[in-house]
Amino acid sequence: MTRQAAVGSDITSITELYRIYSIKDGKDGTSLPFMLCDTMGLDEKEGVGLCVDDIPHILKGCMPDRYHFNPQKPITSRHPNFTSPSLGDRIHCVAYVLDINCINNLTSEMVVKLKQVKEEVLNSGVAQVALLTKVENYHEVLQDNFLNMKKSVTSQSQIMEVQKILNIPIYNILLVDNYASDWEPDPLKDILILSVLKQMLQAVDDYLEDLPPQRTDEVARVSQLSICD
């Protein structure tokens, strides 16, 4: 288990820095061929939370690690650490992280923000998935139906609502449970998390396969997964 990223909840996003996390194969192992990029969360109010105008720069890989977000002003090319990235530095898959218990209570303002981000991602051609977190019945469902959690009655309405908001395929709406208060790994929870990661990396492969051959030659052997919560 690792505790690099800040976790918790507040009135606004607790993530203030853009972070790029390299995942290692064990404590002293080599870095695995993907990275997780964590952004500030969205907010229904203007001037609070992730600035939507930052999204294109994040997708293009221009935003440096540990950049301090300004909710009222996006990064510009004049920033001293603004980068000129290669295709390998770009984001290859965007994950919208949503609390499954709050899906049916999203305000119209938050839905508008989500749709704005979705349009930016869609225009860039990047793969996108939704991660519904805090799934409480994962033990029961995994034991009964292995990974077919979408058959759970308690999850159906939330899945359909996310599909309606983001207009992405249902097979790209994935269910996970968080490591928030656990001291030790939970094998069932790990199965679910690793299955979701596998689906995200397959979405990356599909995105890269769709690029012209001359562009795929530019890609480094590292997939970038952006987490927007």
C-alpha positions as YAML, in Angstrom:
chain: A
units: angstrom
residues:
- id: 1
  name: MET
  ca: [0.00, 0.00, 0.00]
- id: 2
  name: THR
  ca: [1.17, 3.52, -0.76]
- id: 3
  name: ARG
  ca: [0.01, 6.85, 0.62]
- id: 4
  name: GLN
  ca: [1.65, 9.37, -1.71]
- id: 5
  name: ALA
  ca: [-1.54, 11.14, -2.80]
- id: 6
  name: ALA
  ca: [-3.57, 13.28, -0.43]
- id: 7
  name: VAL
  ca: [-6.95, 11.77, 0.42]
- id: 8
  name: GLY
  ca: [-10.01, 13.07, 2.22]
- id: 9
  name: SER
  ca: [-12.91, 15.40, 1.60]
- id: 10
  name: ASP
  ca: [-13.71, 19.04, 2.15]
- id: 11
  name: ILE
  ca: [-16.09, 21.70, 0.85]
- id: 12
  name: THR
  ca: [-13.71, 22.18, -2.09]
- id: 13
  name: SER
  ca: [-11.03, 19.94, -3.63]
- id: 14
  name: ILE
  ca: [-8.15, 19.05, -1.29]
- id: 15
  name: THR
  ca: [-5.85, 18.59, -4.32]
- id: 16
  name: GLU
  ca: [-4.06, 21.86, -5.04]
- id: 17
  name: LEU
  ca: [-1.02, 20.59, -6.94]
- id: 18
  name: TYR
  ca: [-0.90, 18.77, -10.27]
- id: 19
  name: ARG
  ca: [0.91, 15.51, -9.51]
- id: 20
  name: ILE
  ca: [2.41, 12.89, -11.79]
- id: 21
  name: TYR
  ca: [2.88, 9.58, -9.98]
- id: 22
  name: SER
  ca: [5.22, 6.85, -11.19]
- id: 23
  name: ILE
  ca: [4.04, 3.44, -9.96]
- id: 24
  name: LYS
  ca: [6.73, 0.94, -8.92]
- id: 25
  name: ASP
  ca: [6.72, -2.85, -8.90]
- id: 26
  name: GLY
  ca: [7.07, -3.16, -5.14]
- id: 27
  name: LYS
  ca: [8.84, -0.82, -2.73]
- id: 28
  name: ASP
  ca: [12.23, -0.85, -4.48]
- id: 29
  name: GLY
  ca: [11.08, -2.21, -7.82]
- id: 30
  name: THR
  ca: [11.32, -0.72, -11.28]
- id: 31
  name: SER
  ca: [8.75, 1.79, -12.51]
- id: 32
  name: LEU
  ca: [5.82, 0.23, -14.36]
- id: 33
  name: PRO
  ca: [4.99, 1.46, -17.91]
- id: 34
  name: PHE
  ca: [2.24, 3.89, -16.91]
- id: 35
  name: MET
  ca: [1.81, 7.01, -14.80]
- id: 36
  name: LEU
  ca: [-1.14, 8.44, -12.90]
- id: 37
  name: CYS
  ca: [-1.68, 12.20, -13.18]
- id: 38
  name: ASP
  ca: [-3.86, 13.74, -10.47]
- id: 39
  name: THR
  ca: [-5.68, 17.04, -10.96]
- id: 40
  name: MET
  ca: [-7.66, 19.36, -8.74]
- id: 41
  name: GLY
  ca: [-11.33, 18.40, -8.56]
- id: 42
  name: LEU
  ca: [-14.17, 20.26, -10.26]
- id: 43
  name: ASP
  ca: [-16.52, 22.56, -8.38]
- id: 44
  name: GLU
  ca: [-20.01, 23.75, -9.29]
- id: 45
  name: LYS
  ca: [-19.07, 27.38, -8.52]
- id: 46
  name: GLU
  ca: [-17.17, 29.58, -10.94]
- id: 47
  name: GLY
  ca: [-13.67, 30.52, -9.79]
- id: 48
  name: VAL
  ca: [-13.51, 27.46, -7.50]
- id: 49
  name: GLY
  ca: [-11.96, 24.08, -8.25]
- id: 50
  name: LEU
  ca: [-10.15, 23.09, -11.43]
- id: 51
  name: CYS
  ca: [-10.19, 25.82, -14.09]
- id: 52
  name: VAL
  ca: [-11.73, 24.27, -17.21]
- id: 53
  name: ASP
  ca: [-9.30, 26.28, -19.36]
- id: 54
  name: ASP
  ca: [-6.47, 24.21, -17.83]
- id: 55
  name: ILE
  ca: [-7.87, 21.02, -19.38]
- id: 56
  name: PRO
  ca: [-6.33, 21.43, -22.88]
- id: 57
  name: HIS
  ca: [-2.89, 22.08, -21.35]
- id: 58
  name: ILE
  ca: [-3.20, 19.01, -19.13]
- id: 59
  name: LEU
  ca: [-4.25, 16.83, -22.07]
- id: 60
  name: LYS
  ca: [-1.35, 18.06, -24.21]
- id: 61
  name: GLY
  ca: [1.14, 17.30, -21.42]
- id: 62
  name: CYS
  ca: [2.18, 20.94, -21.00]
- id: 63
  name: MET
  ca: [1.53, 21.07, -17.25]
- id: 64
  name: PRO
  ca: [4.58, 20.38, -15.06]
- id: 65
  name: ASP
  ca: [4.54, 18.11, -12.03]
- id: 66
  name: ARG
  ca: [3.70, 19.98, -8.80]
- id: 67
  name: TYR
  ca: [2.14, 22.91, -10.62]
- id: 68
  name: HIS
  ca: [-0.03, 24.85, -8.15]
- id: 69
  name: PHE
  ca: [-3.50, 25.23, -9.62]
- id: 70
  name: ASN
  ca: [-5.13, 28.64, -9.75]
- id: 71
  name: PRO
  ca: [-8.92, 28.12, -9.96]
- id: 72
  name: GLN
  ca: [-9.40, 31.61, -11.41]
- id: 73
  name: LYS
  ca: [-6.60, 31.61, -13.97]
- id: 74
  name: PRO
  ca: [-5.25, 28.83, -16.23]
- id: 75
  name: ILE
  ca: [-1.58, 28.12, -16.81]
- id: 76
  name: THR
  ca: [0.00, 29.95, -19.76]
- id: 77
  name: SER
  ca: [3.03, 29.38, -21.97]
- id: 78
  name: ARG
  ca: [4.78, 32.11, -19.96]
- id: 79
  name: HIS
  ca: [4.92, 29.88, -16.89]
- id: 80
  name: PRO
  ca: [8.63, 29.05, -16.26]
- id: 81
  name: ASN
  ca: [7.97, 25.28, -16.23]
- id: 82
  name: PHE
  ca: [5.48, 25.19, -19.10]
- id: 83
  name: THR
  ca: [6.65, 22.30, -21.29]
- id: 84
  name: SER
  ca: [6.66, 21.53, -25.02]
- id: 85
  name: PRO
  ca: [5.76, 17.85, -24.81]
- id: 86
  name: SER
  ca: [6.12, 14.95, -27.21]
- id: 87
  name: LEU
  ca: [3.24, 12.56, -27.88]
- id: 88
  name: GLY
  ca: [4.61, 10.31, -25.16]
- id: 89
  name: ASP
  ca: [4.11, 13.11, -22.61]
- id: 90
  name: ARG
  ca: [0.45, 13.60, -23.48]
- id: 91
  name: ILE
  ca: [-2.46, 12.25, -21.49]
- id: 92
  name: HIS
  ca: [-3.67, 9.02, -23.11]
- id: 93
  name: CYS
  ca: [-6.74, 8.35, -20.96]
- id: 94
  name: VAL
  ca: [-8.89, 10.58, -18.73]
- id: 95
  name: ALA
  ca: [-10.70, 9.13, -15.72]
- id: 96
  name: TYR
  ca: [-13.58, 11.05, -14.14]
- id: 97
  name: VAL
  ca: [-13.67, 10.06, -10.45]
- id: 98
  name: LEU
  ca: [-17.16, 10.32, -8.98]
- id: 99
  name: ASP
  ca: [-18.59, 9.32, -5.60]
- id: 100
  name: ILE
  ca: [-21.29, 6.77, -6.44]
- id: 101
  name: ASN
  ca: [-23.38, 7.96, -3.49]
- id: 102
  name: CYS
  ca: [-23.59, 11.51, -4.89]
- id: 103
  name: ILE
  ca: [-24.33, 10.81, -8.57]
- id: 104
  name: ASN
  ca: [-28.08, 11.30, -8.31]
- id: 105
  name: ASN
  ca: [-27.61, 14.57, -6.42]
- id: 106
  name: LEU
  ca: [-25.25, 16.39, -8.80]
- id: 107
  name: THR
  ca: [-26.31, 20.00, -9.31]
- id: 108
  name: SER
  ca: [-27.06, 21.34, -12.77]
- id: 109
  name: GLU
  ca: [-23.96, 23.57, -12.46]
- id: 110
  name: MET
  ca: [-21.72, 20.55, -11.80]
- id: 111
  name: VAL
  ca: [-23.28, 18.66, -14.72]
- id: 112
  name: VAL
  ca: [-22.49, 21.64, -16.98]
- id: 113
  name: LYS
  ca: [-18.85, 21.60, -15.78]
- id: 114
  name: LEU
  ca: [-18.55, 17.86, -16.42]
- id: 115
  name: LYS
  ca: [-19.94, 18.25, -19.91]
- id: 116
  name: GLN
  ca: [-17.49, 21.09, -20.62]
- id: 117
  name: VAL
  ca: [-14.57, 18.87, -19.63]
- id: 118
  name: LYS
  ca: [-16.01, 15.97, -21.63]
- id: 119
  name: GLU
  ca: [-16.16, 18.15, -24.77]
- id: 120
  name: GLU
  ca: [-12.51, 19.16, -24.34]
- id: 121
  name: VAL
  ca: [-11.48, 15.52, -23.95]
- id: 122
  name: LEU
  ca: [-13.65, 14.45, -26.87]
- id: 123
  name: ASN
  ca: [-12.13, 17.10, -29.14]
- id: 124
  name: SER
  ca: [-8.64, 15.89, -28.24]
- id: 125
  name: GLY
  ca: [-9.52, 12.30, -29.16]
- id: 126
  name: VAL
  ca: [-8.22, 10.98, -25.83]
- id: 127
  name: ALA
  ca: [-9.80, 7.87, -24.30]
- id: 128
  name: GLN
  ca: [-12.10, 8.50, -21.33]
- id: 129
  name: VAL
  ca: [-13.61, 6.40, -18.56]
- id: 130
  name: ALA
  ca: [-15.60, 7.11, -15.40]
- id: 131
  name: LEU
  ca: [-14.62, 5.63, -12.04]
- id: 132
  name: LEU
  ca: [-17.46, 5.36, -9.53]
- id: 133
  name: THR
  ca: [-15.89, 5.13, -6.09]
- id: 134
  name: LYS
  ca: [-17.06, 4.19, -2.58]
- id: 135
  name: VAL
  ca: [-18.95, 1.12, -3.80]
- id: 136
  name: GLU
  ca: [-20.06, -0.44, -0.53]
- id: 137
  name: ASN
  ca: [-21.43, -3.79, -1.76]
- id: 138
  name: TYR
  ca: [-18.38, -4.92, -3.76]
- id: 139
  name: HIS
  ca: [-17.68, -7.95, -1.50]
- id: 140
  name: GLU
  ca: [-21.15, -9.38, -1.99]
- id: 141
  name: VAL
  ca: [-21.26, -8.75, -5.73]
- id: 142
  name: LEU
  ca: [-17.74, -10.00, -6.42]
- id: 143
  name: GLN
  ca: [-18.41, -13.21, -4.55]
- id: 144
  name: ASP
  ca: [-21.65, -13.80, -6.44]
- id: 145
  name: ASN
  ca: [-20.81, -12.53, -9.93]
- id: 146
  name: PHE
  ca: [-17.01, -12.00, -9.88]
- id: 147
  name: LEU
  ca: [-16.49, -8.70, -11.75]
- id: 148
  name: ASN
  ca: [-20.01, -8.26, -13.10]
- id: 149
  name: MET
  ca: [-20.88, -5.55, -10.60]
- id: 150
  name: LYS
  ca: [-23.00, -3.63, -13.07]
- id: 151
  name: LYS
  ca: [-25.79, -6.15, -12.50]
- id: 152
  name: SER
  ca: [-26.12, -4.86, -8.96]
- id: 153
  name: VAL
  ca: [-29.48, -3.12, -8.55]
- id: 154
  name: THR
  ca: [-27.91, -0.59, -6.19]
- id: 155
  name: SER
  ca: [-25.50, 0.57, -8.91]
- id: 156
  name: GLN
  ca: [-27.77, 0.61, -11.97]
- id: 157
  name: SER
  ca: [-29.33, 4.06, -11.53]
- id: 158
  name: GLN
  ca: [-25.95, 5.72, -10.88]
- id: 159
  name: ILE
  ca: [-24.37, 4.03, -13.91]
- id: 160
  name: MET
  ca: [-27.20, 5.13, -16.18]
- id: 161
  name: GLU
  ca: [-27.04, 8.69, -14.83]
- id: 162
  name: VAL
  ca: [-23.29, 8.92, -15.50]
- id: 163
  name: GLN
  ca: [-23.83, 7.50, -18.99]
- id: 164
  name: LYS
  ca: [-26.45, 10.19, -19.59]
- id: 165
  name: ILE
  ca: [-24.18, 13.02, -18.35]
- id: 166
  name: LEU
  ca: [-20.93, 12.00, -20.04]
- id: 167
  name: ASN
  ca: [-22.37, 10.08, -22.98]
- id: 168
  name: ILE
  ca: [-19.67, 7.43, -22.79]
- id: 169
  name: PRO
  ca: [-20.22, 3.67, -23.28]
- id: 170
  name: ILE
  ca: [-21.43, 1.80, -20.22]
- id: 171
  name: TYR
  ca: [-18.44, -0.55, -20.50]
- id: 172
  name: ASN
  ca: [-16.25, 2.50, -19.75]
- id: 173
  name: ILE
  ca: [-18.09, 3.24, -16.49]
- id: 174
  name: LEU
  ca: [-16.11, 1.31, -13.88]
- id: 175
  name: LEU
  ca: [-16.78, 0.58, -10.21]
- id: 176
  name: VAL
  ca: [-14.13, 0.62, -7.50]
- id: 177
  name: ASP
  ca: [-13.84, 0.86, -3.75]
- id: 178
  name: ASN
  ca: [-11.25, 3.10, -2.14]
- id: 179
  name: TYR
  ca: [-8.39, 2.39, 0.21]
- id: 180
  name: ALA
  ca: [-9.27, 5.10, 2.71]
- id: 181
  name: SER
  ca: [-9.20, 3.55, 6.18]
- id: 182
  name: ASP
  ca: [-7.59, 0.15, 5.51]
- id: 183
  name: TRP
  ca: [-4.29, -0.87, 7.07]
- id: 184
  name: GLU
  ca: [-3.65, -3.93, 4.93]
- id: 185
  name: PRO
  ca: [-4.46, -4.91, 1.31]
- id: 186
  name: ASP
  ca: [-7.85, -6.51, 0.64]
- id: 187
  name: PRO
  ca: [-7.62, -9.20, -2.10]
- id: 188
  name: LEU
  ca: [-11.19, -8.66, -3.35]
- id: 189
  name: LYS
  ca: [-10.73, -4.91, -3.44]
- id: 190
  name: ASP
  ca: [-7.41, -5.40, -5.27]
- id: 191
  name: ILE
  ca: [-9.08, -7.60, -7.91]
- id: 192
  name: LEU
  ca: [-11.53, -4.80, -8.60]
- id: 193
  name: ILE
  ca: [-8.90, -2.04, -8.69]
- id: 194
  name: LEU
  ca: [-6.52, -4.01, -10.94]
- id: 195
  name: SER
  ca: [-9.37, -4.94, -13.26]
- id: 196
  name: VAL
  ca: [-10.26, -1.24, -13.59]
- id: 197
  name: LEU
  ca: [-6.62, -0.35, -14.27]
- id: 198
  name: LYS
  ca: [-6.52, -3.06, -16.96]
- id: 199
  name: GLN
  ca: [-9.62, -1.56, -18.61]
- id: 200
  name: MET
  ca: [-8.02, 1.90, -18.56]
- id: 201
  name: LEU
  ca: [-4.81, 0.62, -20.15]
- id: 202
  name: GLN
  ca: [-6.84, -1.19, -22.82]
- id: 203
  name: ALA
  ca: [-8.56, 2.12, -23.56]
- id: 204
  name: VAL
  ca: [-5.09, 3.68, -23.94]
- id: 205
  name: ASP
  ca: [-4.08, 0.93, -26.38]
- id: 206
  name: ASP
  ca: [-7.21, 1.58, -28.45]
- id: 207
  name: TYR
  ca: [-6.40, 5.32, -28.53]
- id: 208
  name: LEU
  ca: [-2.81, 4.71, -29.64]
- id: 209
  name: GLU
  ca: [-3.85, 2.14, -32.24]
- id: 210
  name: ASP
  ca: [-6.08, 4.77, -33.82]
- id: 211
  name: LEU
  ca: [-3.19, 7.20, -34.35]
- id: 212
  name: PRO
  ca: [-1.33, 7.43, -37.69]
- id: 213
  name: PRO
  ca: [1.75, 5.11, -37.71]
- id: 214
  name: GLN
  ca: [4.20, 8.02, -37.90]
- id: 215
  name: ARG
  ca: [2.76, 9.46, -34.69]
- id: 216
  name: THR
  ca: [2.80, 6.21, -32.70]
- id: 217
  name: ASP
  ca: [6.56, 6.03, -33.32]
- id: 218
  name: GLU
  ca: [6.88, 9.12, -31.12]
- id: 219
  name: VAL
  ca: [5.19, 7.54, -28.11]
- id: 220
  name: ALA
  ca: [7.39, 6.70, -25.15]
- id: 221
  name: ARG
  ca: [6.75, 3.38, -23.47]
- id: 222
  name: VAL
  ca: [4.80, 5.07, -20.73]
- id: 223
  name: SER
  ca: [1.03, 5.58, -20.72]
- id: 224
  name: GLN
  ca: [-0.28, 8.70, -18.99]
- id: 225
  name: LEU
  ca: [-3.61, 8.37, -17.15]
- id: 226
  name: SER
  ca: [-5.20, 11.59, -15.92]
- id: 227
  name: ILE
  ca: [-7.42, 11.39, -12.85]
- id: 228
  name: CYS
  ca: [-10.01, 14.17, -12.64]
- id: 229
  name: ASP
  ca: [-11.97, 13.95, -9.38]
...
